[in-house]
Amino acid sequence: PGGGSVTTTAEDVRKNLETNKHWYQAVNTPKARQLLLDLLLQQSSVCFDTETTSLDALQADLVGIAFSWEHSKGYYLVLPDDRDATLEILTPFKAFFEHPTIEKVGHNLKYDLKVLQQYNLQVKGPLFDTLIAHYLINPDMRHNLDLLAETYLNYQMQSITELIGKKGPQQSSMREVSVQQQTEYAVEDADITLQLKTFFEKEMQAAHTFELFKEVELPLVNVLTAMECEGINIDTAFLAELSEELTSDIEKLEKGIFEAAGETFNLASPKQLGPILFEKLKLVDKPKKTKTGQYSTAEDVLSYLAKDHAIVREILDWRSLKKLQNTYVDALPKELNSRTQRIHTIYNQAVAATGRLSSNNPNLQNIPIRTPRGQQVRKAFIPRDENHLLMAADYSQIELRIIAALSKDESMLHAFNNNEDIHRATAAKVFNISPEAVSREQRSNAKTVNFGIIYGVSAFGLSQQTSLNRTEAKDLIETYYASYPKLRSYIQEQVDFARENGYVTTVLGRRRYLRDINSQNAVVRGAAERNAVNAPIQGSAADIIKLAMIAIQQRLEKEQWKSKMLLQVHDELVFDVPKEEIEDLQTMVKKEMEAAFKLEVPLVVDIGIGANWLEAH
């Protein structure tokens, strides 16, 4: 109200479609299409973006394709509702999409590649994906285009909800938006993506990750596209039977729990479960509470009590069976693609900060395989028909091998290079006995420490995972470090490097930034220190399997194998193989995986074959 000065914030001056001078043109006639194609073929690099009717690339219909190769300029190829007419319009554009030297730029290109594949268009030539580029620059941030436009270009993009409304039954489709609006929206995407590319190229070169981007992450886009389009066959009848068995197991557990509690209640409700465990049965003197003041029945709280109380063990079993049934057994058949009758998981290249791939819709990487019931879920994944088998190829102890190679610890290198059982060798060293004298329990404890060291396991953590008490666990960790002095100094060097530089790197130079490595808060700092040790190891394993996948896929295509690579689950690859190719494929895959990267210890791959994924694993 008083005539004070008006302050403008960055929000007010952010550029957008209204304020930014731009020239976007719809291409809607045969003559205009020919002109567009002629122009496209003269470029060395073009950004493109598909507009479709669905987020599911394998079910989506194309509405149009935007192209841009100059700042604030671009074209929008309008495509008709009729699929045959669209195919006819797109046929000449094969010359552009399949051109071996024109670089194709996009944001989340895998989606566009999958959509175009449904229209018989293979995208060839070099790729540049701004989503993956930003992931390498800043793995912990989100990578959506709107956010990147605001962050790097101070530009506010038009929101999709302005055009088709919010998600939900009322949402319309891109088909119903006027061609003028489609053009502005779609070409803006391509234009902004192209502008971001310039920024990201410089940033990756400065951080020495451009090589990793070009040699690993971009070729992987094509590999994952092929795997996702292929999908995998599942046995729905088997899952239906399994679900019935689970239901009866779940009911049995419920009955036992209600008898022990002396009443029935809603087991899925922490609000009802808490008072029964901590007021009625008084399992602990001072129960832990949540922020809202109710008793905590979280996994870690119950796991701690499970050793002493049968009812808690049964509740945990009930939870795991229920989760298995809801998340996998009943959910998988719903994920079948109606056209292919197969499951097509989507691999995300830009989610896990370590460089690992993640999988969703459905997530096939979290199927619990430690429990007999969980293993049954893998049994539902089957080859395409009776003339095919599934083959699983798995890196053996790759993370421990990487630790041995990076830390250059002589004893570990010696064990791997002489093909010794690393856990037995560790136990012999730590307990100061001969390898022959190592008991099963000693080997098992050594194994827990071997894998735990990567994640900075504490004496408390180790005592939880083994039969050792806290003092014994502490002694075991001390002795372990004393037995592997180079390993201890390697861990310290990693933490020191992170403190000075703010990041750590994998064998291929992938960076994990650790903003909290010098935090005043000991808990926060401790987590960053564990990441400083773990990220190069887990990330290097991820880098190596990516190299193997690229090499294998190139051979499958070039040598025209009938076998297909279907799944990747961290250190394992799954293939659908015609019986007549099985011998040769084993040899080829083993060779490519073991030769993917040269370490000071051999990479070893185990291969299994079967009529389902469980048998093959």
N, C-alpha and C positions, 0 to 999 in steps of 0.2 A: 504493500500500500504506500509506504514512504517512497519518494523517488530515488531509491538507492540504485547502485549499478547492477546491471543484469549479468550474472555469470553464466557463461555457456560451458557445458561439460562436454567431454569427448562424445557422449551419447548424441548431443545435438548436432555435432558436425560430422558424424559418421556418414560416409557416402552411401547411397543406395540407388535403386533403379530410377527414382524420381530425379535425384540431384546429379547423377553421374551421366555425362554425355555419352551415349552409346548408340551403336547402329546394328540392330539385330533384325534379320530378315527371314520371313517364312518362305519356304521353297515348296511350291504346290502345283507346278505345271511341268509337263515333259521337257519343255525348253529350259526352264530354270534348273531342273534336275541335271540336265546335261551340262549346263554351265558350272553348276556346283561340283560335279564330278571332275570336270576339266581342271578347275581350280585346285581341288583336293590333290590331284595327281601331280601338281607342280610343287607341293610343299615338302619340306623335309621332316616336319613335326606338326601333328594336328591333335588338338584335344577334342574328344567326343564324349557324349553322354546320352544314354538311352532314356526315353520316357516310356513308362509301361503302366499296366493296369494292376500290378501286384508286386509285393515285396518278394514273393517266391519266384525266383528267376526261372524255374523250370515249368511254372504254370502261367507265367505272365504273358500278356499280349503286348506287342510293340505299338506305341501311339505315335512316336516320332523319334528322330535322332538329331541332337544339336552338335554343331561343329564350330570350333574357333581356332584360329591360328594367329590372330593379331589382337592386341589389347583393345577391349571395348567393341570388338566387331565379331559377328558370327552369323551362322545360318541355321535354320531349323527345317529339317526334312520332314514334312508332314506325311504320315502314313495312314491309309484308309482302314476302316473297320474290318473289311474283308481280307482274310488271311492270304488267299491266292493273289489278290491284287497287290498286297504288300510284298509278297515274295517276288512278284514280277518287277516291282519298282526297285527292290533291293539287288536283284541279280547283277545289273551293271556295276553296282558299288563294290562287288567282290574285288574288282581291280584295285580299289583303294584299301579295303580291309585286309586283303591277302598280299598287299604289296610288301616285298621282303625288306625294303630299306626305309620306308616312311615310319617314323616313330609315332606310336599311338599313346596319347596322354589321357589319363582319366583319374577319377577319385573312386576307389574301390572297384577297380577294373574287372575283378573276377565276376562280379554281378553282371556287368555288361557283356562279358565274354560268354557267359552261360545263356543269357537271353538271345544273343546273336546266333549261338550254336543251334538253338531251336528253330532258327530260320536259315539253316544250312550255310551260315557264314562263319568261317574260321578266321580269327584275327591273327595275322602273322606279322613279323617284323619286330623291332625293338619296342618295349613298353616303358611307360613311366607312370607309376601310380603314386599320386600325392598322399594318399592315406598311409601307404607303407613308408613313404619317405619321411613323413612326420613322425611315424612310429619309431623310426631309427633315431630321429633327432631328439624326440622327447617321449620315451616309451611309457611314462607314467601319466601323461595327460590324455584327455579325450581327443579324438581325431575327426569329429564331424566337421563338415565343410563350413557350416555357419560359424562355428567357433573359430576355425582357422582364418576365415575371411575377416572376422572382427579383430583377431589377435595380430595378424600380419599385415592386413591391408586397410584396417580401420573402415571396413565396409560391412554394411548390414544387408544380408541377403533376404530376398522375399521368402516368406515361410510357406511351406506346402499347405499348411492349414488355411491360409488365406484363400487358396484356390479350391481345395476340395473338402475343407472342414476338418474337425478333429477326428481322431481314430474312433471307430465305433460303427454301429449299424447305420448311422445317418451319413457317414462319410461317402462322398460321391467319388467318381473315378476321373482320372486325367482325360479320359474320352469326352467327358461332359463339359470340359473347360473350353472357352473359345480359342480358336487357333492363335489369335493375337496374344492372349494371355499365356498360352502354352509356349509360344515363341520367346516371350520375355523371360519367363521362368526358366525354361530349359537352356537357352543360350547363356543366360547369366551363370548358370552352373558351369558350363564349359569355359566361359570367359574367365571366371574367378579361379577355376582349377589351373588354367594355363598361367595366370599371373602368379599363383602360389609356387608353381614349378620353378620359376626363376629364383625365388627365395631359397627353396629347399635344396636346389643343386649346390648353391654356395655354402649353405650350412653343412651339408654332408661332406663336401670337400674339405671344409675347415676341420671337421671332426674325424676325418679319415674313415668315413663309413660309406663313401660313395661306391667303393669297390664291392663291399658286401651287398649293397643295394642292387648293383648291376649284375653281379655274378651269382648271387644266391636268391635274394628275395624276389626279384622280378621274374627270373626263370621259373621260380616256384609257383607263381600265379598260374601259369599254363598247366603245370602238373596238378595243382589242386582243382583247377577247372575240370580237367579230364576225370579226376577221381570223383568229384561231386556229381558230374553228369552221369557217370557210370552207376553209382549207387550200389547197394548190396541187397541180396535176397534174404527174406526172413521166413521162418516157419511159423505162421500164425496159429495153426492148429496146436502145435507144441506149446506155444505161449498160453493159449486158452486153458490147456490141461494144467500147466504150471500154476496158473492163477488160482485154479480150484484147489490144488494142493496147498498153496500158500494160505488161502482162506481158511482151510481146516486147521493148519498149523497155528494161524493167528488166533482162531477161536479157542484152541486148546490152551494157548498161553494166557489168553484173557481169563479163562475159567480158573486157571491156577493162581493168577494174580489176585482175582477177586476173592478167592478162598483165603489166601494169605492175608488179604487186607480186611477180610470180614465184611465187605460190602461191595456193591457194584458202583462204578463211577465212570466218567468219561476219561479214558486213558490218554486221549490226545490233548486234554486240557491241563496245562501246567497249574492252572488255578485250582483244579480239583485234586491233581496228583500231589502237589506240594504238602497240603495239610495232612494227607493220609500218611506220607512218608515221615514227616517231621513233627507232627503233633500227635497223631494217633499211634504210629509205630515208634516214634522217637528214635530214629536211626542215628542222629547225631545230637550232641548237646547244644552247639551253637550253629544252627543251619545258616547257610549263605543266603542273602536276599538280593533281589534285583532292584533296579532303581525305583520301580513302582511299589516296592515294599512287599511283593509276594516272594515265596520261597523259590530259589533257583533250582530247576530240575534239568539244567543244561547237561549236555553230554559229559563234559569234564567232571562235573559234580557227581554224577551218577557212576561214572567209570571208577572213580576213587572209592565208592562204596561197594562196588560190585563184588570185590574179593570176599567181603564178609557177609553179604546179604543175598540170599537166593532170589528174593522178590525183585531186587534191583537188576540182577542178571536177566531175569525174565522180562522186565520192562525194556531193557536195552535190546534183547532179542526181538521183542514185539515191535519196537521202533524200527529195527533194521529190516525186518520182514515187510512191514507196512510200507516202508520207503521203497523197497525193492519192487513191491507190487505196484505202487502208484507211479513211481518214476520210470520204471522199465517195462515190467511184464504187461501191465494194462495200457501203458502209453505208447509202446513201440508200434503196435498194429495201426494206431491212429495216425502215425507219421508216414504211412505208405503213400507214395505218389500214385494218384488214381490212374495216370496214364501208363507208368512203367511198372506199377505194382512192386516197386523196390523202395528201400529207404535211402534218402540222399542227405546225409549229414552235411552241415556247412562248416568248413574249417576257417577259423579266424586267425589271420596272420598278425594281427595288430592288437592283441589283448594282453597276453602274458608278458610282463616286463622282462622276463628272462630270455625271451626269444622262442619259447615253446609255442607250438600251435595249440589252439583250443578248439573244441568241437561243440556245436549246438544244433538244436532242432533235428534230431535228438543228440544229446551229448553222449558220445560213445566212449569217452575216455575215463569216465568215472564209474563204469560198471564194477561193483565191488567183487573182486575175484578171489578175495581171501576166504570167503565163506562158501561152503558147498552149494547153498542156494543161489548165491550170486554167480557162481560158475555156471549154473544151469542156464542163466540168461545168455551166456555166450554160445550155448548149444543151439540157440534159436537162429543164429546167423549161419546161413548155408550157401553152398555154391549155386550157380544159376540153374544147373540141371544135373542129371545123373552122369553125364559125361565129363563133368568138371569136379575138381576138388578145391578146397581152400588150403592155402599155404601161408604159414606165419613165419616171418623171419625177425629175429629178436637179437639186439646187441646184448652180449653177456657182460654184466657189471661195467657198463661203459663209464659211469661216473667215477668209479674207483680207479679205472684205468687212466682216466683223465687226471685225477689227483696224483697218481703215481708219476705221470709224465710231467705235469706242471711243477710238482714239488721236487722232482728229481731225487726222491728218497731211494737210496740204493736197495734197501731190503724189499720195498714194494716193487721196484723195477725188476729185481731179481725174481721175485715170486711170479710176476706176470710173464716175464720173458722165458721162464722155465716151465710155464704152464702148470704151476702149482695151484692148489686150492687156496686162494688168498685168505679165506677166513680161518682155515686150519693153520696156515703159516703165521697169521697174526696171533692166534691163540698160543701157538708154540712159543712165539717170541715174548708175548706179554706175560705168560705164566711160567716162562723159562723152563720149558720141557721139550722133549722131542716131538715132532709132528705126529708120530705114531701113538704117543701117550695122550693126545688131546681127546677129552671126552666130548660127547655130543653137546652137553650143556656149555662147556668151555667154548666150543666152536660157535654155538649159538650166541653167547655173550659177545664174543669177538666180532661176530657179524653185525650185531646191533651197534657196537661201537664204531665199526668201520663205516656203516652208513650214517650213523648219528653224528660223527665228527664233521661231515659236510654241512650239517645243519646246526652246528654249534651246540650239540646236546649237553645238558647239564647233568650233574650227579643225580639231581632229583628226577630229571627226565629219564635217565638210564634206569634208575631203580623202579620207575613206573613200568618200563617196558620189559624188565627181566625179573628174575627171582632174587636179585641182589638187594641188600638194604643200602641206605644212602652212603654209609661209610665205605662199604665194599665197592660201590659204584664209583665213588670219588677216587679210591685207590686205583681202580681199573683204568680210569681216564688218565690219571697221573702216569701210571706205568706205560700206558699206550703212548703218550707223548714222549716219554723218555726212550721208548723203543724206536720211535720214528722221529728223531730230532729234526730232520730236514722238513718234515711235514709241519712241525710246530713253527719253524721259522718261516715257511712259506705262508702259513695262515697269518702270522704277524706282518709279513711284508705286504700281503693283500690289504690288510686293514690300514697300514701306514700309507700305502699308495692312495687308497680311497680318501684318507684324511687330507692328504696334500692336494689331490686332483679333483676330488668330488665325484669320481666315478671309478668303475673297474671295467675290464674288457674281457671278451672271450677270445678263443684262438683265432677267430676271423675278424676280431676288432669290433664286435658288437659292444656297445656301451650300455652299462646300467648306471644311471646317475643316482647318487646316494646323498640326498640333501640333508639327512639327519645325522650324518656320520660324526659331526662335531657338536651334536646337541648337548645341552646342559643336563637334559633328563636321561638318567642312566638306562631306563627301560627302552626308551626310543632309540638311544644311541646303540644299545646292545643289539636291537633288531637290525639296525643298519650295518653293524659290524658282521652279524651273521650273514646278511645279504652280500657283503663284500667278499665273503669266502664262497658262498653258495652260488652266486650269480655267474661267475666265470665257469664254474663246473657244470651246472645245469645248462647254462647258455651254450657252452662249447658242445655239449652232447646234442643240443637242439640244432646247432649249426651243422654238425657232422651228419646227422640223419637227413637234414635238408639237402646237403650235397649228394648223399646217396640216392635220395628220391629223384633228384634232377637227372643224375647219371642213368638210373634204371629206366625212367620214363623215356628219355631220349633213345635208349636202345630198343625199348618195346616198340616205339613208333618207327624208328629208322629200319629196324630189322623185321618189321611187320609180324610181331608175335600176336597170337590170339589171346594170350594171357593179359589180364588187366590188374593194375594196382588199385585197390579199393579203399583201404583204411590205413591211417597212421595213428598209433596210440603210443606217444612218447618215444620209447626205444624200439618199437615193433611196427612192422609193415605187414599188411594182409593182402593176399593176391587171390584172384579167381583164375584157376588154371585148367585148361583142357588136359585130360589125362595123358595125351601123347606128348605134351610139352613139359611134364612135371620134372623129369630128370634134368633136362637142359636148363629149365628156369632156376632150379635150386642152385646149380653151378653158377649161373650168371648173377643171380641176386647176391649170393654169398660173396662172390668176387667183388662186385661193385660196392657192397656195403663195407667190406673189410678194407677196401682200397680207397674209401671216400676221403680219408685224411690221414696223413702220416704222423703218428705219434711215436714216442720212444718205446712204447710197448705195443704189441699187436692188438688190433681190434678183432674180436671174435664174435661170430654170428651163429646162433643156434637156429635150426630150421625144423619146423614140424608141419605135417600134412594130415588132413583129415576131412571127414564128410561134414564137419561143422567147425566153427571157430574154436570151441573148447578142445576138440580132438587135435586141432592143428597147433594149438598154443603149447 
